[in-house]
Amino acid sequence: MQVIAASDPAAWEAMFRINLLSKLNVFRAAIAIICPQGRGSLCAVGAQAALKAPPEMAAYAASKSVVLRLLESFAEELRAEGIRVNAVLPGTIDTLQNGAAMPGADPFAWVRPEAIGRIITFLLWDAASGVTGALLPATAWGECAIMFRLACRAWPPRLSAAGFSREVQYRGLHQRHVLGQPAWACLAGGGASGGLGWAAPARLVGSAT
């Protein structure tokens, strides 16, 4: 994290390589697979920072913002091919990595990975056949977190973010929500918030980071 005036140009280049060029290359590869089918769906994972940049994260936010324009262009270019392109824009994702990096944060303000997975599943599947070019924010707790907060009978429970994640897994809520999903529910990511899932009309044909 750096203020803009003191930021390193190399850090900007790295952010654009990681967040922009990676998705560009994966989308190109996926399109080559899906186009011959005449129909399909692409879904990318973006970030809330693309909509409103937080302080000292200008390079990250700028690279994520450009990704949204890339996805909108893909959506328009592929519309005639019968391919839909959408994205989910999560806030901070509740992972052990983020919990360790931000031990004082309230994990109930974060988004559970399985909640993001359900949004991706919806966007990929036929239920969203009329949706393309959508950039959907994902900032709510999700059912799993709400269930755990109720189970704790405290407001808020005295747990660090990392402790919250471990406790959810221990109580079986995490496994029940993740493993209980259909086999085609997919959240594939590169780093904290990158990635792509894609689906043919009747099945998930692959995923890439």
DOVOTI-903453 format. One line per field, with one value per atom (N, C-alpha, C): residue number from 1; residue in three letters; atom name; x, y, z. Coordinates in pm, whole numbers. Example, Ala and Ser with C-alpha at 12.3 -4.5 7.8 and 13.67 -1.06 7.14 Angstrom:
DOVOTI-903453
n: c(1,1,1,2,2,2)
res: c(ALA,ALA,ALA,SER,SER,SER)
atom: c(N,CA,C,N,CA,C)
east: c(1319,1230,1320,1285,1367,1290)
north: c(-569,-450,-330,-225,-106,3)
up: c(780,780,780,708,714,787)
end
This chain:
DOVOTI-903453
n: c(1,1,1,2,2,2,3,3,3,4,4,4,5,5,5,6,6,6,7,7,7,8,8,8,9,9,9,10,10,10,11,11,11,12,12,12,13,13,13,14,14,14,15,15,15,16,16,16,17,17,17,18,18,18,19,19,19,20,20,20,21,21,21,22,22,22,23,23,23,24,24,24,25,25,25,26,26,26,27,27,27,28,28,28,29,29,29,30,30,30,31,31,31,32,32,32,33,33,33,34,34,34,35,35,35,36,36,36,37,37,37,38,38,38,39,39,39,40,40,40,41,41,41,42,42,42,43,43,43,44,44,44,45,45,45,46,46,46,47,47,47,48,48,48,49,49,49,50,50,50,51,51,51,52,52,52,53,53,53,54,54,54,55,55,55,56,56,56,57,57,57,58,58,58,59,59,59,60,60,60,61,61,61,62,62,62,63,63,63,64,64,64,65,65,65,66,66,66,67,67,67,68,68,68,69,69,69,70,70,70,71,71,71,72,72,72,73,73,73,74,74,74,75,75,75,76,76,76,77,77,77,78,78,78,79,79,79,80,80,80,81,81,81,82,82,82,83,83,83,84,84,84,85,85,85,86,86,86,87,87,87,88,88,88,89,89,89,90,90,90,91,91,91,92,92,92,93,93,93,94,94,94,95,95,95,96,96,96,97,97,97,98,98,98,99,99,99,100,100,100,101,101,101,102,102,102,103,103,103,104,104,104,105,105,105,106,106,106,107,107,107,108,108,108,109,109,109,110,110,110,111,111,111,112,112,112,113,113,113,114,114,114,115,115,115,116,116,116,117,117,117,118,118,118,119,119,119,120,120,120,121,121,121,122,122,122,123,123,123,124,124,124,125,125,125,126,126,126,127,127,127,128,128,128,129,129,129,130,130,130,131,131,131,132,132,132,133,133,133,134,134,134,135,135,135,136,136,136,137,137,137,138,138,138,139,139,139,140,140,140,141,141,141,142,142,142,143,143,143,144,144,144,145,145,145,146,146,146,147,147,147,148,148,148,149,149,149,150,150,150,151,151,151,152,152,152,153,153,153,154,154,154,155,155,155,156,156,156,157,157,157,158,158,158,159,159,159,160,160,160,161,161,161,162,162,162,163,163,163,164,164,164,165,165,165,166,166,166,167,167,167,168,168,168,169,169,169,170,170,170,171,171,171,172,172,172,173,173,173,174,174,174,175,175,175,176,176,176,177,177,177,178,178,178,179,179,179,180,180,180,181,181,181,182,182,182,183,183,183,184,184,184,185,185,185,186,186,186,187,187,187,188,188,188,189,189,189,190,190,190,191,191,191,192,192,192,193,193,193,194,194,194,195,195,195,196,196,196,197,197,197,198,198,198,199,199,199,200,200,200,201,201,201,202,202,202,203,203,203,204,204,204,205,205,205,206,206,206,207,207,207,208,208,208,209,209,209)
res: c(MET,MET,MET,GLN,GLN,GLN,VAL,VAL,VAL,ILE,ILE,ILE,ALA,ALA,ALA,ALA,ALA,ALA,SER,SER,SER,ASP,ASP,ASP,PRO,PRO,PRO,ALA,ALA,ALA,ALA,ALA,ALA,TRP,TRP,TRP,GLU,GLU,GLU,ALA,ALA,ALA,MET,MET,MET,PHE,PHE,PHE,ARG,ARG,ARG,ILE,ILE,ILE,ASN,ASN,ASN,LEU,LEU,LEU,LEU,LEU,LEU,SER,SER,SER,LYS,LYS,LYS,LEU,LEU,LEU,ASN,ASN,ASN,VAL,VAL,VAL,PHE,PHE,PHE,ARG,ARG,ARG,ALA,ALA,ALA,ALA,ALA,ALA,ILE,ILE,ILE,ALA,ALA,ALA,ILE,ILE,ILE,ILE,ILE,ILE,CYS,CYS,CYS,PRO,PRO,PRO,GLN,GLN,GLN,GLY,GLY,GLY,ARG,ARG,ARG,GLY,GLY,GLY,SER,SER,SER,LEU,LEU,LEU,CYS,CYS,CYS,ALA,ALA,ALA,VAL,VAL,VAL,GLY,GLY,GLY,ALA,ALA,ALA,GLN,GLN,GLN,ALA,ALA,ALA,ALA,ALA,ALA,LEU,LEU,LEU,LYS,LYS,LYS,ALA,ALA,ALA,PRO,PRO,PRO,PRO,PRO,PRO,GLU,GLU,GLU,MET,MET,MET,ALA,ALA,ALA,ALA,ALA,ALA,TYR,TYR,TYR,ALA,ALA,ALA,ALA,ALA,ALA,SER,SER,SER,LYS,LYS,LYS,SER,SER,SER,VAL,VAL,VAL,VAL,VAL,VAL,LEU,LEU,LEU,ARG,ARG,ARG,LEU,LEU,LEU,LEU,LEU,LEU,GLU,GLU,GLU,SER,SER,SER,PHE,PHE,PHE,ALA,ALA,ALA,GLU,GLU,GLU,GLU,GLU,GLU,LEU,LEU,LEU,ARG,ARG,ARG,ALA,ALA,ALA,GLU,GLU,GLU,GLY,GLY,GLY,ILE,ILE,ILE,ARG,ARG,ARG,VAL,VAL,VAL,ASN,ASN,ASN,ALA,ALA,ALA,VAL,VAL,VAL,LEU,LEU,LEU,PRO,PRO,PRO,GLY,GLY,GLY,THR,THR,THR,ILE,ILE,ILE,ASP,ASP,ASP,THR,THR,THR,LEU,LEU,LEU,GLN,GLN,GLN,ASN,ASN,ASN,GLY,GLY,GLY,ALA,ALA,ALA,ALA,ALA,ALA,MET,MET,MET,PRO,PRO,PRO,GLY,GLY,GLY,ALA,ALA,ALA,ASP,ASP,ASP,PRO,PRO,PRO,PHE,PHE,PHE,ALA,ALA,ALA,TRP,TRP,TRP,VAL,VAL,VAL,ARG,ARG,ARG,PRO,PRO,PRO,GLU,GLU,GLU,ALA,ALA,ALA,ILE,ILE,ILE,GLY,GLY,GLY,ARG,ARG,ARG,ILE,ILE,ILE,ILE,ILE,ILE,THR,THR,THR,PHE,PHE,PHE,LEU,LEU,LEU,LEU,LEU,LEU,TRP,TRP,TRP,ASP,ASP,ASP,ALA,ALA,ALA,ALA,ALA,ALA,SER,SER,SER,GLY,GLY,GLY,VAL,VAL,VAL,THR,THR,THR,GLY,GLY,GLY,ALA,ALA,ALA,LEU,LEU,LEU,LEU,LEU,LEU,PRO,PRO,PRO,ALA,ALA,ALA,THR,THR,THR,ALA,ALA,ALA,TRP,TRP,TRP,GLY,GLY,GLY,GLU,GLU,GLU,CYS,CYS,CYS,ALA,ALA,ALA,ILE,ILE,ILE,MET,MET,MET,PHE,PHE,PHE,ARG,ARG,ARG,LEU,LEU,LEU,ALA,ALA,ALA,CYS,CYS,CYS,ARG,ARG,ARG,ALA,ALA,ALA,TRP,TRP,TRP,PRO,PRO,PRO,PRO,PRO,PRO,ARG,ARG,ARG,LEU,LEU,LEU,SER,SER,SER,ALA,ALA,ALA,ALA,ALA,ALA,GLY,GLY,GLY,PHE,PHE,PHE,SER,SER,SER,ARG,ARG,ARG,GLU,GLU,GLU,VAL,VAL,VAL,GLN,GLN,GLN,TYR,TYR,TYR,ARG,ARG,ARG,GLY,GLY,GLY,LEU,LEU,LEU,HIS,HIS,HIS,GLN,GLN,GLN,ARG,ARG,ARG,HIS,HIS,HIS,VAL,VAL,VAL,LEU,LEU,LEU,GLY,GLY,GLY,GLN,GLN,GLN,PRO,PRO,PRO,ALA,ALA,ALA,TRP,TRP,TRP,ALA,ALA,ALA,CYS,CYS,CYS,LEU,LEU,LEU,ALA,ALA,ALA,GLY,GLY,GLY,GLY,GLY,GLY,GLY,GLY,GLY,ALA,ALA,ALA,SER,SER,SER,GLY,GLY,GLY,GLY,GLY,GLY,LEU,LEU,LEU,GLY,GLY,GLY,TRP,TRP,TRP,ALA,ALA,ALA,ALA,ALA,ALA,PRO,PRO,PRO,ALA,ALA,ALA,ARG,ARG,ARG,LEU,LEU,LEU,VAL,VAL,VAL,GLY,GLY,GLY,SER,SER,SER,ALA,ALA,ALA,THR,THR,THR)
atom: c(N,CA,C,N,CA,C,N,CA,C,N,CA,C,N,CA,C,N,CA,C,N,CA,C,N,CA,C,N,CA,C,N,CA,C,N,CA,C,N,CA,C,N,CA,C,N,CA,C,N,CA,C,N,CA,C,N,CA,C,N,CA,C,N,CA,C,N,CA,C,N,CA,C,N,CA,C,N,CA,C,N,CA,C,N,CA,C,N,CA,C,N,CA,C,N,CA,C,N,CA,C,N,CA,C,N,CA,C,N,CA,C,N,CA,C,N,CA,C,N,CA,C,N,CA,C,N,CA,C,N,CA,C,N,CA,C,N,CA,C,N,CA,C,N,CA,C,N,CA,C,N,CA,C,N,CA,C,N,CA,C,N,CA,C,N,CA,C,N,CA,C,N,CA,C,N,CA,C,N,CA,C,N,CA,C,N,CA,C,N,CA,C,N,CA,C,N,CA,C,N,CA,C,N,CA,C,N,CA,C,N,CA,C,N,CA,C,N,CA,C,N,CA,C,N,CA,C,N,CA,C,N,CA,C,N,CA,C,N,CA,C,N,CA,C,N,CA,C,N,CA,C,N,CA,C,N,CA,C,N,CA,C,N,CA,C,N,CA,C,N,CA,C,N,CA,C,N,CA,C,N,CA,C,N,CA,C,N,CA,C,N,CA,C,N,CA,C,N,CA,C,N,CA,C,N,CA,C,N,CA,C,N,CA,C,N,CA,C,N,CA,C,N,CA,C,N,CA,C,N,CA,C,N,CA,C,N,CA,C,N,CA,C,N,CA,C,N,CA,C,N,CA,C,N,CA,C,N,CA,C,N,CA,C,N,CA,C,N,CA,C,N,CA,C,N,CA,C,N,CA,C,N,CA,C,N,CA,C,N,CA,C,N,CA,C,N,CA,C,N,CA,C,N,CA,C,N,CA,C,N,CA,C,N,CA,C,N,CA,C,N,CA,C,N,CA,C,N,CA,C,N,CA,C,N,CA,C,N,CA,C,N,CA,C,N,CA,C,N,CA,C,N,CA,C,N,CA,C,N,CA,C,N,CA,C,N,CA,C,N,CA,C,N,CA,C,N,CA,C,N,CA,C,N,CA,C,N,CA,C,N,CA,C,N,CA,C,N,CA,C,N,CA,C,N,CA,C,N,CA,C,N,CA,C,N,CA,C,N,CA,C,N,CA,C,N,CA,C,N,CA,C,N,CA,C,N,CA,C,N,CA,C,N,CA,C,N,CA,C,N,CA,C,N,CA,C,N,CA,C,N,CA,C,N,CA,C,N,CA,C,N,CA,C,N,CA,C,N,CA,C,N,CA,C,N,CA,C,N,CA,C,N,CA,C,N,CA,C,N,CA,C,N,CA,C,N,CA,C,N,CA,C,N,CA,C,N,CA,C,N,CA,C,N,CA,C,N,CA,C,N,CA,C,N,CA,C,N,CA,C,N,CA,C,N,CA,C,N,CA,C,N,CA,C,N,CA,C,N,CA,C,N,CA,C,N,CA,C,N,CA,C,N,CA,C,N,CA,C,N,CA,C,N,CA,C,N,CA,C,N,CA,C,N,CA,C,N,CA,C,N,CA,C,N,CA,C,N,CA,C,N,CA,C,N,CA,C,N,CA,C,N,CA,C,N,CA,C,N,CA,C)
east: c(84,0,88,64,144,56,91,25,73,-8,23,155,180,301,428,421,540,539,440,426,533,567,669,604,653,596,596,696,702,583,537,420,295,284,171,173,290,301,265,310,281,131,64,-80,-157,-115,-186,-157,-37,-9,-93,-97,-167,-318,-373,-519,-582,-511,-568,-524,-394,-345,-379,-382,-417,-559,-653,-791,-804,-733,-737,-693,-583,-531,-623,-680,-770,-898,-952,-1073,-1049,-936,-905,-903,-839,-833,-971,-1051,-1185,-1275,-1265,-1349,-1322,-1195,-1161,-1230,-1256,-1324,-1475,-1529,-1673,-1736,-1669,-1728,-1779,-1705,-1757,-1888,-1919,-2044,-2163,-2136,-2243,-2320,-2278,-2348,-2263,-2263,-2188,-2188,-2113,-2113,-1976,-1932,-1806,-1835,-1765,-1782,-1647,-1616,-1489,-1514,-1410,-1415,-1337,-1407,-1342,-1323,-1350,-1334,-1412,-1460,-1530,-1441,-1310,-1216,-1221,-1275,-1288,-1394,-1488,-1595,-1561,-1489,-1448,-1312,-1212,-1075,-1051,-998,-960,-827,-793,-664,-547,-439,-312,-320,-421,-435,-469,-413,-449,-414,-297,-257,-350,-382,-474,-611,-665,-798,-804,-700,-698,-696,-616,-609,-741,-807,-937,-1044,-1034,-1131,-1119,-998,-977,-1033,-1025,-1081,-1231,-1301,-1445,-1473,-1394,-1413,-1380,-1281,-1248,-1366,-1426,-1538,-1659,-1684,-1795,-1773,-1649,-1618,-1637,-1590,-1611,-1760,-1839,-1983,-2048,-2010,-2069,-2019,-1891,-1834,-1885,-1916,-1955,-2105,-2181,-2327,-2382,-2336,-2386,-2344,-2240,-2195,-2272,-2365,-2441,-2366,-2261,-2180,-2204,-2241,-2264,-2138,-2115,-1997,-2043,-2014,-2053,-1940,-1957,-1856,-1922,-1860,-1901,-1790,-1830,-1736,-1744,-1666,-1674,-1599,-1643,-1563,-1452,-1405,-1300,-1354,-1280,-1323,-1271,-1357,-1321,-1235,-1105,-1009,-911,-842,-741,-630,-596,-492,-531,-654,-698,-712,-755,-766,-632,-528,-394,-341,-376,-327,-399,-525,-606,-669,-588,-640,-741,-741,-835,-967,-983,-1104,-1220,-1341,-1460,-1492,-1476,-1499,-1642,-1737,-1876,-1906,-1808,-1821,-1765,-1712,-1650,-1748,-1705,-1790,-1734,-1820,-1779,-1755,-1651,-1624,-1741,-1814,-1924,-2038,-2053,-2156,-2121,-1993,-1948,-1969,-1943,-1960,-2103,-2200,-2340,-2374,-2319,-2344,-2284,-2164,-2099,-2181,-2229,-2311,-2434,-2501,-2619,-2584,-2477,-2440,-2400,-2342,-2298,-2413,-2517,-2617,-2732,-2820,-2929,-3029,-3035,-3126,-3095,-2970,-2929,-2909,-2984,-2964,-2987,-3062,-3085,-2990,-2888,-2796,-2660,-2616,-2479,-2432,-2303,-2248,-2275,-2322,-2353,-2228,-2218,-2108,-2174,-2187,-2268,-2184,-2212,-2142,-2179,-2085,-2109,-2047,-2130,-2077,-2149,-2250,-2324,-2250,-2287,-2221,-2234,-2353,-2381,-2445,-2519,-2597,-2511,-2393,-2307,-2266,-2226,-2182,-2297,-2415,-2532,-2564,-2561,-2588,-2488,-2362,-2259,-2276,-2310,-2331,-2446,-2552,-2664,-2621,-2539,-2494,-2407,-2334,-2244,-2322,-2445,-2526,-2452,-2376,-2303,-2302,-2286,-2288,-2181,-2067,-2021,-1950,-1930,-1852,-1707,-1643,-1505,-1408,-1401,-1312,-1239,-1114,-1045,-1099,-1063,-1109,-1060,-932,-879,-949,-975,-1045,-1185,-1252,-1386,-1386,-1290,-1284,-1260,-1169,-1142,-1264,-1332,-1448,-1562,-1585,-1689,-1659,-1533,-1495,-1515,-1477,-1490,-1635,-1724,-1865,-1933,-1865,-1922,-2005,-2022,-2104,-2038,-1906,-1835,-1845,-1817,-1822,-1962,-2064,-2199,-2240,-2200,-2239,-2159,-2030,-1948,-1973,-1962,-1975,-2118,-2213,-2352,-2394,-2304,-2338,-2333,-2408,-2395,-2252,-2218,-2079,-2032,-2127,-2085,-2071,-2098,-2075,-1925,-1880,-1737,-1692,-1581,-1514,-1367,-1318,-1177,-1111,-1000,-941,-790,-735,-592,-565,-491,-468,-593,-609,-719,-852,-852,-983,-983,-892,-894,-955,-974,-1016,-1131,-1168,-1268,-1332,-1462,-1529,-1606,-1623,-1706,-1791,-1904,-1998,-2060,-2080,-2164,-2307,-2407,-2547,-2582,-2523,-2567,-2463,-2343,-2242,-2130,-2055,-1935,-1825,-1763,-1663,-1522,-1505,-1370,-1358,-1241,-1211,-1063,-1026,-884,-855,-731,-688,-596)
north: c(-119,0,125,215,336,452,571,691,709,773,784,856,962,1042,963,862,783,645,620,486,457,331,283,247,302,265,115,46,-100,-168,-110,-167,-152,-39,-18,-120,-137,-234,-375,-410,-543,-560,-458,-468,-487,-417,-430,-565,-618,-752,-857,-845,-945,-938,-819,-805,-788,-726,-701,-804,-817,-906,-1052,-1090,-1229,-1261,-1172,-1196,-1188,-1096,-1087,-1218,-1275,-1398,-1517,-1524,-1636,-1626,-1505,-1488,-1528,-1489,-1527,-1678,-1746,-1893,-1954,-1899,-1955,-1935,-1819,-1790,-1890,-1928,-2025,-2159,-2192,-2317,-2304,-2190,-2174,-2136,-2053,-2002,-2113,-2222,-2326,-2387,-2376,-2431,-2342,-2215,-2125,-2067,-2099,-2049,-2078,-1987,-2011,-1888,-1897,-1789,-1776,-1654,-1623,-1538,-1566,-1486,-1462,-1336,-1299,-1247,-1254,-1198,-1068,-958,-828,-787,-661,-611,-482,-461,-337,-216,-235,-124,-67,-142,-91,18,19,118,240,220,330,297,374,344,377,282,313,387,452,523,427,473,401,271,260,141,182,292,347,251,189,100,-20,-77,-190,-150,-39,5,40,106,144,20,-78,-199,-275,-278,-345,-268,-137,-56,-82,-92,-119,-257,-351,-484,-475,-388,-373,-325,-231,-184,-296,-378,-493,-589,-618,-711,-656,-527,-466,-476,-457,-470,-613,-709,-850,-880,-829,-856,-808,-691,-638,-713,-745,-813,-956,-1022,-1163,-1184,-1076,-1088,-1162,-1125,-1188,-1334,-1374,-1513,-1600,-1539,-1614,-1638,-1559,-1576,-1458,-1489,-1385,-1363,-1238,-1202,-1117,-1163,-1091,-1097,-1023,-1023,-1003,-1058,-1033,-949,-849,-755,-766,-856,-873,-764,-743,-664,-753,-726,-810,-950,-1048,-1187,-1248,-1321,-1381,-1505,-1483,-1592,-1588,-1699,-1702,-1602,-1586,-1491,-1349,-1308,-1174,-1159,-1267,-1262,-1239,-1305,-1287,-1148,-1093,-960,-848,-873,-770,-827,-857,-926,-845,-713,-632,-605,-657,-630,-719,-675,-753,-841,-973,-1060,-1062,-1016,-1016,-901,-815,-713,-765,-885,-943,-1037,-1086,-1173,-1315,-1411,-1550,-1599,-1680,-1731,-1806,-1885,-1962,-1872,-1755,-1662,-1609,-1583,-1540,-1653,-1776,-1890,-1905,-1876,-1886,-1782,-1662,-1558,-1599,-1653,-1699,-1809,-1903,-2012,-1957,-1860,-1800,-1735,-1657,-1586,-1680,-1794,-1889,-1971,-1990,-2089,-2029,-2116,-2075,-1983,-1987,-1898,-1751,-1722,-1585,-1567,-1640,-1637,-1499,-1412,-1278,-1174,-1217,-1123,-1127,-1014,-1001,-858,-843,-711,-662,-751,-712,-714,-617,-608,-606,-723,-736,-724,-626,-616,-733,-777,-881,-833,-775,-715,-762,-850,-896,-1009,-1035,-1141,-1276,-1308,-1442,-1524,-1626,-1708,-1773,-1821,-1893,-1804,-1680,-1588,-1551,-1531,-1497,-1612,-1735,-1852,-1860,-1832,-1843,-1734,-1614,-1505,-1540,-1597,-1638,-1750,-1841,-1953,-1904,-1798,-1746,-1680,-1632,-1563,-1445,-1375,-1256,-1158,-1029,-926,-821,-827,-936,-1042,-1162,-1263,-1218,-1261,-1217,-1310,-1293,-1374,-1283,-1316,-1249,-1303,-1236,-1284,-1425,-1451,-1585,-1685,-1644,-1732,-1761,-1662,-1681,-1788,-1779,-1875,-2016,-2028,-2161,-2215,-2127,-2171,-2214,-2141,-2181,-2319,-2342,-2473,-2580,-2549,-2646,-2685,-2588,-2615,-2685,-2696,-2769,-2683,-2553,-2469,-2449,-2428,-2402,-2523,-2642,-2761,-2786,-2766,-2795,-2703,-2578,-2484,-2505,-2537,-2554,-2690,-2797,-2931,-2963,-2887,-2911,-2850,-2774,-2713,-2817,-2795,-2884,-2886,-2991,-3008,-2894,-2825,-2722,-2586,-2575,-2447,-2424,-2312,-2293,-2156,-2151,-2025,-2050,-2007,-2025,-1890,-1878,-1747,-1749,-1636,-1615,-1504,-1532,-1431,-1412,-1292,-1268,-1255,-1203,-1175,-1188,-1266,-1283,-1416,-1441,-1573,-1572,-1690,-1703,-1840,-1847,-1974,-1963,-2074,-2064,-2190,-2175,-2286,-2293,-2415,-2439,-2444,-2450,-2447,-2557,-2677,-2787,-2831,-2773,-2824,-2720,-2731,-2649,-2717,-2644,-2708,-2681,-2589,-2568,-2446,-2428,-2307,-2282,-2157,-2122,-2007,-2000,-1888,-1796)
up: c(0,0,0,-95,-109,-152,-105,-158,-302,-383,-526,-549,-474,-496,-473,-387,-356,-420,-506,-562,-667,-677,-769,-903,-1015,-1146,-1170,-1115,-1133,-1067,-955,-887,-971,-1041,-1131,-1244,-1304,-1413,-1364,-1244,-1190,-1168,-1116,-1092,-1223,-1328,-1455,-1519,-1501,-1552,-1479,-1346,-1266,-1288,-1284,-1283,-1420,-1514,-1646,-1749,-1769,-1874,-1846,-1719,-1687,-1733,-1706,-1749,-1900,-1962,-2108,-2171,-2123,-2181,-2155,-2034,-2002,-2083,-2098,-2178,-2323,-2378,-2516,-2531,-2436,-2441,-2426,-2334,-2312,-2433,-2496,-2613,-2726,-2740,-2845,-2821,-2694,-2662,-2677,-2633,-2626,-2760,-2838,-2963,-3055,-3077,-3166,-3118,-2987,-2935,-2970,-3001,-3038,-2922,-2801,-2684,-2561,-2463,-2341,-2252,-2144,-2047,-1983,-1964,-1897,-1774,-1667,-1545,-1482,-1459,-1396,-1255,-1173,-1038,-1038,-1011,-1003,-859,-828,-691,-673,-551,-519,-538,-524,-541,-682,-777,-914,-923,-827,-827,-744,-635,-549,-491,-529,-489,-342,-265,-127,-125,-15,-8,-13,-71,-78,-157,-243,-327,-470,-515,-646,-760,-755,-864,-873,-759,-756,-809,-757,-797,-945,-995,-1136,-1226,-1189,-1271,-1269,-1153,-1145,-1222,-1224,-1298,-1448,-1497,-1639,-1676,-1583,-1608,-1638,-1568,-1592,-1734,-1782,-1919,-2018,-1987,-2072,-2079,-1964,-1960,-2034,-2022,-2095,-2245,-2289,-2432,-2480,-2400,-2435,-2445,-2351,-2351,-2481,-2527,-2650,-2773,-2775,-2892,-2906,-2794,-2798,-2795,-2782,-2775,-2896,-3014,-3137,-3148,-3074,-3076,-2978,-2904,-2806,-2676,-2652,-2532,-2439,-2316,-2216,-2133,-2093,-2013,-1895,-1775,-1654,-1553,-1445,-1338,-1204,-1101,-963,-898,-821,-761,-609,-550,-404,-329,-206,-113,-60,60,119,139,90,99,229,297,426,404,402,387,503,525,631,602,475,436,475,443,480,631,698,843,910,858,914,886,769,731,804,845,911,1037,1139,1259,1338,1323,1399,1330,1209,1132,1176,1147,1176,1056,1066,950,902,987,945,849,828,724,592,593,475,404,288,206,211,237,238,95,73,-63,-123,-40,-96,-141,-78,-124,-263,-285,-418,-518,-475,-563,-611,-523,-564,-670,-656,-756,-890,-886,-1010,-1075,-993,-1045,-1116,-1053,-1115,-1248,-1252,-1374,-1487,-1451,-1553,-1610,-1530,-1566,-1646,-1696,-1783,-1715,-1582,-1511,-1538,-1576,-1608,-1757,-1837,-1982,-2044,-1976,-2028,-1975,-1902,-1837,-1904,-1953,-2003,-1982,-1956,-1929,-1787,-1699,-1561,-1474,-1385,-1289,-1150,-1089,-968,-841,-756,-628,-538,-456,-356,-225,-139,-17,109,96,214,283,407,484,419,371,323,432,392,485,590,549,642,758,728,833,925,868,950,1045,994,1079,1193,1161,1264,1369,1326,1423,1517,1464,1549,1644,1593,1677,1792,1769,1873,1987,1958,2056,2117,2034,2079,1964,1996,1892,1920,1855,1768,1849,1798,1869,1882,1989,2014,1943,1813,1730,1633,1608,1498,1368,1258,1127,1100,1133,1111,1202,1327,1420,1373,1315,1260,1153,1060,951,1004,1100,1156,1230,1305,1382,1292,1183,1089,1033,997,944,1051,1175,1285,1308,1303,1330,1213,1099,987,894,927,842,707,709,584,492,548,465,412,496,452,337,344,240,111,126,6,-58,21,-36,-72,-18,-51,-183,-246,-374,-486,-594,-709,-761,-832,-877,-966,-1032,-1125,-1059,-926,-859,-854,-902,-923,-879,-806,-777,-800,-914,-946,-941,-870,-854,-860,-898,-894,-795,-689,-587,-504,-451,-358,-430,-552,-612,-764,-820,-964,-1000,-1129,-1170,-1267,-1308,-1413,-1405,-1427,-1448,-1578,-1647,-1768,-1783,-1847,-1856,-1993,-2041,-2158,-2109,-2198,-2153,-2054,-2067,-1983,-1883,-1884,-1791,-1780,-1673,-1659,-1738,-1827,-1912,-1865,-1770,-1723,-1635,-1580,-1502,-1511,-1491,-1502,-1409,-1364,-1280,-1359)
end
